């Protein structure tokens, strides 16, 4: 992704080094398990795991790498702002930009306590994205999804949840949560997450004309979508798959909806809730 030299968003809040205290689990096997469980439960702020962490000292080299990653994430957020501002304007609507919170270890959100083990998420309560930049390494090393556009896909997916908040989809989902059993709600959760993948693809579609995409960027995003499908995560963590507990969709579904958004660039084609097949 050709991001160097491009403007970053002014909506970034850097809380790195300001995390809460507690048991440091984010970098160990417990942190990895918690991260996987969070993906299976949901990634839009409704299922954060209350596992406390604490900031760990990092080397100057690690800090420099994180500073570069922070700049990159800020550029990605700015790119999403530009695209969604344009699309909302074309639809006669006003786009309210979300804020992005960078944290290390743990922090408080409008959806409760968050730790690095929860992975990136969007909180509808305060309309903020939360990212611990150590997830960069998790994505590459644990999930086998390297490349900067893999991380860009993750950011764009969380922005997709913000789009759902602005369009009223998240509020409808919250009402459904109060009415349905967990198993019944999971089916709707899958459609919510796949729609966020679709919105991420729509954003990538419009990036094609902005001179920022490289030849392998979409492949990196597709690889990331494949890596965090419910079926793959369950198989790797449990050794078996329980479709009734899916909350994000299979690897194939996540890749399909991202690719559909990328190929069409048409927000109207992202009605995952009305789709007969996912």
C-alpha positions in Angstrom: 0.0 0.0 0.0 1.5 3.3 -1.1 0.7 5.2 2.0 3.9 7.1 2.8 3.6 10.8 2.5 -0.1 10.8 2.6 -2.1 12.7 5.2 -3.2 11.0 8.4 -6.5 11.5 10.1 -7.0 14.2 12.8 -9.4 11.8 14.6 -6.7 9.6 16.2 -6.4 9.5 20.0 -3.1 8.0 21.1 -3.4 6.4 24.5 -0.3 4.1 24.2 1.5 3.9 27.5 -1.6 4.9 29.4 -3.1 1.4 29.9 -4.6 0.0 33.1 -2.9 -2.4 35.5 -3.5 -6.1 36.1 -2.3 -9.5 34.9 -0.2 -9.4 31.8 -1.7 -12.0 29.5 -1.9 -10.1 26.1 1.4 -11.6 24.8 1.1 -15.1 26.0 -1.0 -18.1 25.0 -3.9 -16.9 27.1 -3.9 -13.7 25.2 -4.0 -15.6 21.9 -6.9 -17.8 23.1 -8.8 -14.7 24.3 -8.2 -13.0 20.9 -9.6 -16.0 19.1 -12.6 -16.2 21.4 -13.3 -12.6 20.9 -13.4 -13.1 17.1 -15.8 -15.9 17.5 -18.0 -13.9 19.8 -18.1 -10.7 17.9 -15.8 -7.7 17.0 -18.0 -4.7 17.3 -17.7 -3.8 21.0 -20.4 -6.1 22.4 -18.3 -9.0 23.6 -15.1 -7.6 25.1 -13.4 -10.1 27.4 -12.7 -8.6 30.8 -9.1 -9.9 30.9 -6.8 -7.2 32.5 -3.4 -6.5 31.0 -0.6 -4.1 31.7 1.8 -2.2 29.6 5.1 -4.0 29.0 8.4 -2.2 28.4 9.4 -2.1 24.8 12.7 -1.4 23.1 13.4 1.8 21.1 13.3 -0.3 17.9 9.8 -1.7 18.9 8.6 1.8 19.7 9.8 3.1 16.3 8.1 0.2 14.5 4.9 1.0 16.4 5.1 4.7 15.6 5.3 3.8 11.9 2.3 1.5 12.3 0.4 4.3 14.1 1.1 6.7 11.2 0.0 4.0 8.8 -3.3 3.3 10.6 -3.9 7.1 10.7 -3.5 7.3 7.0 -5.9 4.4 6.5 -8.5 6.1 8.7 -8.1 9.3 6.6 -8.6 7.3 3.4 -11.8 5.8 4.8 -13.0 9.3 5.8 -12.4 10.6 2.3 -14.2 7.7 0.6 -17.2 7.6 2.9 -17.6 11.3 3.0 -18.0 11.2 -0.8 -20.4 8.3 -0.8 -22.6 9.7 1.9 -22.6 13.1 0.1 -23.7 11.4 -3.1 -26.6 9.8 -1.2 -27.6 13.2 0.2 -26.4 12.3 3.7 -23.8 13.6 6.1 -20.9 11.4 7.2 -19.9 11.6 10.8 -16.3 10.6 11.2 -15.4 8.0 13.9 -12.4 8.4 16.2 -9.6 5.9 16.4 -8.1 5.1 19.8 -4.6 3.6 19.9 -3.8 1.9 23.1 -1.3 -0.5 24.6 -2.3 -3.2 27.1 -5.7 -2.0 28.2 -8.0 1.0 28.2 -11.6 2.0 28.9 -14.2 2.4 26.1 -17.8 3.4 25.9 -18.5 -0.4 25.7 -16.5 -1.2 28.9 -13.0 -2.4 29.6 -10.8 -3.4 26.7 -7.5 -5.3 26.6 -5.1 -6.1 23.9 -6.4 -9.7 24.0 -9.8 -8.6 22.6 -8.3 -7.5 19.3 -9.4 -4.5 17.3 -13.1 -3.5 17.8 -15.6 -0.8 17.2 -17.7 0.5 20.1 -21.2 1.8 19.0 -21.6 3.5 22.4 -18.9 6.1 21.7 -18.4 5.6 18.0 -14.7 4.9 18.3 -12.4 2.2 16.9 -10.0 0.7 19.4 -6.7 -0.9 18.3 -3.7 -2.1 20.1 -0.9 -2.0 17.5 0.5 -5.3 18.8 -2.3 -6.8 16.7 -0.1 -6.1 13.7 2.2 -8.9 14.9 -0.7 -11.2 15.8 -2.1 -10.8 12.3 1.2 -11.7 10.7 2.7 -14.2 13.1 -0.4 -16.0 14.7 -2.9 -15.8 11.8 -0.5 -16.0 8.9 -1.8 -12.8 7.3 1.2 -10.5 6.6 1.2 -7.3 4.7 0.1 -3.7 5.5 -3.2 -4.1 3.6 -4.2 -6.9 5.8 -4.2 -4.4 8.6 -5.9 -1.9 6.4 -8.7 -4.4 5.9 -9.1 -4.8 9.6 -9.4 -1.0 10.1 -11.8 -0.7 7.2 -13.9 -3.6 8.6 -14.2 -1.7 11.9 -15.1 1.5 10.0 -17.8 -0.7 8.4 -19.3 -1.2 11.8 -19.4 2.6 12.1 -21.3 2.8 8.8 -23.8 0.4 10.3 -24.2 2.6 13.4 -24.8 5.7 11.2 -27.4 3.8 9.1 -29.2 2.4 12.2 -28.3 -1.2 11.6 -26.4 -1.5 14.9 -29.4 -0.2 16.9 -31.7 -2.7 15.2 -29.2 -5.5 16.1 -29.1 -4.4 19.7 -32.9 -4.6 19.9 -32.8 -8.1 18.4 -30.2 -9.1 21.0 -32.7 -8.4 23.7 -35.4 -10.5 21.9 -33.6 -13.6 20.6 -31.8 -16.5 22.1 -28.0 -16.6 21.7 -28.2 -19.2 18.9 -30.8 -17.2 17.0 -28.9 -13.9 17.4 -25.7 -15.5 16.1 -27.3 -15.9 12.7 -27.9 -12.1 12.6 -24.4 -11.4 13.9 -22.9 -13.3 11.0 -24.8 -11.1 8.6 -23.7 -8.0 10.5 -20.1 -8.9 10.3 -20.2 -9.9 6.6 -21.8 -6.6 5.8 -18.9 -4.9 7.5 -16.6 -7.0 5.3 -18.6 -5.8 2.3 -18.2 -2.2 3.3 -14.4 -2.7 3.7 -14.4 -4.0 0.1 -16.4 -1.0 -1.1 -13.7 1.3 0.5 -11.0 -0.7 -1.2 -12.8 -0.4 -4.5 -12.6 3.4 -4.4 -9.0 3.3 -3.3 -8.2 1.9 -6.8 -8.6 5.4 -8.2 -6.6 7.2 -5.5 -3.2 5.9 -6.5 -2.6 4.0 -3.2 -3.2 0.3 -4.0 -0.3 -2.0 -4.9 -0.6 -5.2 -7.0 -0.8 -7.6 -4.0 -2.9 -5.5 -1.6 -6.3 -7.1 -2.3 -4.7 -10.5 -2.0 -3.4 -9.5 1.4 -6.9 -8.4 2.5 -8.4 -11.7 1.2 -5.8 -13.7 3.0 -6.7 -11.8 6.3 -10.4 -12.4 5.7 -9.7 -16.1 5.2 -7.5 -16.3 8.3 -10.2 -15.0 10.6 -13.2 -17.0 9.4 -15.2 -18.7 12.2 -14.7 -22.2 10.8 -10.9 -21.8 10.5 -10.5 -20.2 14.0 -12.7 -22.9 15.6 -10.8 -25.7 13.8 -7.5 -24.3 15.0 -8.5 -23.6 18.6 -10.9 -26.5 19.2 -10.1 -29.1 16.6 -13.7 -29.1 15.4 -16.3 -26.7 14.0 -19.7 -25.7 15.5 -21.6 -23.8 12.9 -24.4 -22.8 15.3 -21.9 -20.7 17.3 -20.6 -18.8 14.2 -20.8 -15.0 14.7 -18.6 -13.6 11.9 -19.0 -16.1 9.0 -16.8 -18.7 7.4 -13.6 -17.9 5.7 -15.3 -18.4 2.3 -18.1 -16.1 3.3 -15.8 -13.3 4.6 -13.7 -13.4 1.4 -16.9 -13.5 -0.8 -18.5 -10.4 0.8 -15.2 -8.4 0.9 -14.6 -9.3 -2.8 -18.2 -8.4 -3.7 -17.8 -4.9 -2.2 -14.4 -4.5 -3.9 -15.7 -5.6 -7.3 -19.0 -3.6 -7.3 -18.3 -0.5 -5.2 -22.1 -0.4 -4.9 -23.3 0.0 -1.3 -26.7 -1.1 -2.3 -25.4 -4.6 -3.1 -24.4 -5.2 0.5 -27.7 -6.3 2.0 -26.5 -9.4 3.8 -29.6 -9.4 5.9 -31.8 -9.9 2.8 -29.5 -12.4 1.1 -30.9 -15.9 0.8 -27.4 -17.3 0.6 -24.3 -16.0 2.3 
